[in-house]
Amino acid sequence: MIASVSRRGSVLSAAAALAALSLSCGVAPSDSGMLESVGGAPATLAPPTINPLGRPRCQPPQGMSGSPATIEEAVALLNALPKPTSVACFVESLDRPLAMFVTNSAFSAQPALSTASPRVFLKLNRLWLSIVIDGDSSYLLEFGYQTEDLRSVKGELLLPLTEALSPSAPYDRVLHDPGTVCGLCHRNEQPDASVTFARAFTSVAFRPRPESYVSIDSLRREDERCDWQLEPHRCEMLAAVFDGGSVAEVPFPDSMATFF
C-alpha cells in the first residue's frame, strides 16, 4: 500500500504499481496522453502518469494549447481541466520547457512561505503567473500581463475550482474601488480600456529584489527529497513544477523596478 512507503522513490514505484493495477481492473486510460517532442521531431502520444496521491497528471485537452499567452487564455485552460482544478493541476498542464524565476520574498500579497517553499514566477511570453509552493498562498494563482512600458494588467484566482469561471473572474476578484487591491502597492494604477468585458487596471510591475533569489537547482532538490506522506500538498506542488519536463530560469528585465 502507498501509505506504508515513506520515501519518494519507493512511493513513485508503488504509485506505478497502483496505476497498473487500476488499468488491469478496467479503468480506461485517458484518450489524450502527454505530448512529448524531442529534437523537433513530431510529438508522440504517451500515457499520463499517476502521482503518489493517485491522481493522473493534468494535461490540456486535445486541441488546446498548454501555453496560454493572455489571462483570458489561462482562464480558458483552467475551465477545460478536470474539476476540481487545483493550482498543481494547472501548472502540470503547462507546456515544457517551463520558464521560471524563484524568490523567497515575503513582501507580497502572495508571500513565499520560506526558501524551501518559495514563490515561483512562470513566464509564458508576456504573461507572468505566480504560485507559492506551500502555505495559504499556495491556493492562489496570480496573473500579470506585461505591457510595453513595464506595467502589467493584474488578476488573481483562488483554487481549487469546482466549476467553470467567466473570463472576468481574475479581474473581478481584485477589484477594490476605485481600482484594485493591487494598487495599494503597485503605483500609478490606471483603467485598461483594452479589456472590454471586465473592469481591469494596469499598474507598475515589480521584479523581486536580488537578495530574495532562490536557485532552480535548490528548489529541485526540495522536489527530489520531498516526503509525500508528511507533506502531500507541498510535494504535489513541487512535482507539478519539475516532473513534467525541463525547466529554465528566466530573469526579469533589469529596468523593471523593485518594490522598495
C-alpha positions in Angstrom: 0.0 0.0 0.0 1.2 3.6 -0.7 0.6 4.6 2.9 3.3 2.2 4.0 6.0 3.8 1.8 8.0 6.6 3.3 10.5 7.8 0.7 9.9 9.5 -2.7 11.4 6.8 -5.0 9.5 4.0 -3.3 6.3 6.0 -3.3 6.6 6.5 -7.1 7.2 2.8 -7.6 4.1 2.0 -5.5 2.1 4.6 -7.4 3.1 3.0 -10.7 2.0 -0.4 -9.4 -1.3 1.1 -8.4 -1.8 2.6 -11.8 -1.1 -0.7 -13.5 -3.5 -2.5 -11.1 -6.2 0.1 -11.9 -5.8 -0.3 -15.6 -6.0 -4.1 -15.3 -9.3 -3.7 -13.4 -10.9 -2.0 -16.3 -10.2 1.7 -15.8 -9.7 3.2 -19.2 -6.6 5.3 -19.8 -7.1 8.9 -21.0 -7.6 9.4 -24.7 -5.3 12.4 -24.7 -1.9 11.4 -23.4 1.0 13.7 -22.6 2.6 15.1 -25.8 6.4 14.7 -26.0 8.7 16.1 -28.6 12.5 15.5 -28.8 14.8 17.5 -31.1 12.0 19.0 -33.2 10.6 15.5 -34.1 6.8 15.2 -34.3 5.1 14.9 -30.9 4.0 11.4 -29.9 1.3 10.3 -27.6 2.3 8.9 -24.2 0.0 7.7 -21.4 -0.5 10.1 -18.4 1.4 9.4 -15.2 -0.3 8.8 -11.8 1.1 10.8 -8.9 1.6 9.2 -5.4 -1.8 10.6 -4.3 -3.4 8.5 -7.0 -4.3 11.5 -9.3 -3.4 11.4 -13.1 -1.2 14.3 -14.1 -3.3 17.1 -15.7 -2.8 17.9 -19.3 -4.6 20.2 -21.8 -7.5 18.7 -23.7 -6.7 17.7 -27.3 -6.5 20.8 -29.5 -5.9 23.2 -26.6 -2.6 24.9 -26.0 -0.6 24.4 -22.8 1.0 27.8 -23.3 -1.7 30.4 -22.6 -0.5 33.8 -23.8 -3.1 36.0 -22.0 -5.1 36.0 -18.8 -8.2 35.0 -20.8 -6.4 32.0 -22.4 -5.3 30.9 -18.9 -8.9 31.0 -17.7 -10.0 29.0 -20.7 -7.4 26.4 -19.9 -8.4 26.3 -16.3 -12.0 25.8 -17.3 -11.1 22.9 -19.6 -9.1 20.9 -17.0 -10.6 18.2 -14.7 -12.6 19.5 -11.7 -11.8 20.2 -9.0 -8.9 22.1 -10.6 -6.0 22.8 -8.3 -3.0 25.1 -8.7 -0.9 21.9 -9.1 -3.2 20.6 -11.9 -2.9 23.9 -13.8 0.9 24.0 -13.5 1.1 20.4 -14.7 -0.8 21.3 -17.8 1.6 23.9 -18.9 3.9 23.2 -21.9 7.6 22.5 -21.3 10.3 23.8 -21.1 8.8 25.9 -18.3 10.4 29.3 -17.9 10.6 30.4 -14.3 12.1 32.6 -11.6 12.1 31.7 -7.9 12.0 34.1 -4.9 11.7 33.7 -1.1 10.4 37.2 -0.7 7.5 37.6 1.9 6.8 41.2 0.7 3.7 40.5 -1.4 0.0 39.8 -1.2 1.1 36.3 -2.2 4.1 35.8 0.1 6.6 33.0 -0.1 6.4 30.7 2.9 10.2 30.1 3.0 13.2 29.4 0.9 12.2 25.7 0.8 8.6 26.7 -0.2 9.2 29.8 -2.2 7.2 31.9 -4.7 7.6 30.8 -8.3 7.0 33.1 -11.3 6.2 31.3 -14.5 6.7 33.2 -17.8 4.7 32.5 -20.9 5.6 35.2 -23.4 4.1 38.4 -21.8 2.1 36.5 -19.3 3.6 36.1 -15.8 1.9 33.6 -13.5 2.9 33.3 -9.9 2.4 30.4 -7.4 3.7 29.6 -3.9 4.8 26.0 -3.1 3.1 25.7 0.3 1.1 27.6 2.9 -2.1 29.6 2.5 -0.8 31.4 -0.6 -0.3 28.1 -2.4 -4.0 28.1 -3.2 -3.8 31.4 -5.1 -2.9 31.8 -8.8 -1.8 35.3 -9.7 -1.6 36.8 -13.1 0.3 39.7 -14.6 0.1 40.5 -18.3 3.2 42.7 -19.0 2.6 45.7 -21.3 5.2 47.6 -23.4 6.0 50.2 -20.7 6.9 47.8 -17.8 3.4 47.9 -16.4 1.1 45.0 -16.1 -2.6 44.1 -16.0 -3.2 42.1 -12.9 -5.7 39.4 -11.7 -6.0 36.6 -9.2 -7.9 33.4 -8.6 -8.5 31.2 -5.5 -8.3 27.5 -6.4 -9.4 24.7 -6.5 -12.1 25.4 -9.0 -15.2 23.3 -8.9 -16.9 24.9 -11.9 -16.1 26.9 -15.0 -15.4 30.6 -14.5 -16.2 33.7 -16.6 -13.3 35.4 -18.3 -13.8 38.4 -16.0 -13.2 36.3 -12.8 -9.5 37.1 -12.2 -10.2 40.9 -12.6 -13.3 40.8 -10.5 -11.5 39.2 -7.6 -9.0 42.0 -7.1 -11.5 44.9 -7.5 -11.4 47.5 -4.7 -12.9 50.8 -5.6 -11.8 53.0 -7.2 -9.3 50.4 -8.6 -7.9 47.1 -7.3 -6.2 45.8 -4.2 -3.0 45.6 -6.3 -3.0 49.4 -6.5 -2.2 49.6 -2.8 1.4 48.6 -3.6 1.8 48.9 -7.4 2.0 52.5 -8.3 0.1 54.6 -10.9 -2.9 52.3 -11.3 -5.0 53.2 -14.4 -8.0 51.6 -16.1 -7.1 49.3 -19.0 -9.6 50.0 -21.9 -8.3 47.0 -23.9 -10.2 44.7 -21.6 -13.8 45.3 -22.7 -15.6 42.6 -20.7 -14.4 43.5 -17.2 -13.0 46.3 -15.1 -9.3 45.8 -15.4 -6.4 48.0 -14.4 -2.7 48.4 -15.2 0.0 49.5 -12.8 3.7 49.5 -12.4 5.2 46.0 -12.5 7.8 45.0 -9.9 10.6 42.4 -10.0 11.9 40.5 -6.9 14.9 42.1 -5.1 18.2 40.3 -5.9 18.7 39.2 -2.3 15.5 37.1 -2.4 16.7 35.0 -5.3 16.4 31.2 -5.0 18.1 28.9 -7.5 16.1 26.4 -9.5 18.6 23.7 -8.5 18.0 24.3 -4.8 14.2 24.0 -5.4 14.7 20.9 -7.5 16.4 19.3 -4.5 13.4 20.1 -2.4 11.3 18.2 -5.0 13.7 15.2 -5.0 13.6 14.8 -1.2 10.0 15.7 -0.5 8.2 13.2 1.6 4.7 12.6 0.1 3.4 11.1 3.4 4.4 14.0 5.5 3.8 16.9 3.1 1.4 15.7 0.3 0.3 19.2 -0.8 3.8 20.6 -0.9 5.2 17.6 -2.8 2.3 17.8 -5.3 3.2 21.4 -6.0 6.9 20.7 -6.4 6.1 17.7 -8.7 3.8 19.9 -10.7 6.8 22.2 -11.5 9.5 19.7 -12.1 8.1 16.3 -13.0 6.6 17.2 -16.4 9.7 18.1 -18.3 12.5 20.6 -18.5 12.6 24.0 -16.7 14.7 27.0 -17.4 15.4 30.1 -15.4 14.3 33.4 -17.0 15.2 36.8 -15.5 13.0 39.8 -15.0 14.0 42.9 -17.1 16.8 44.8 -15.3 14.9 48.0 -16.0 11.9 46.8 -14.0 11.5 48.4 -10.6 11.7 46.6 -7.3 9.1 47.0 -4.6 11.3 49.0 -2.3 
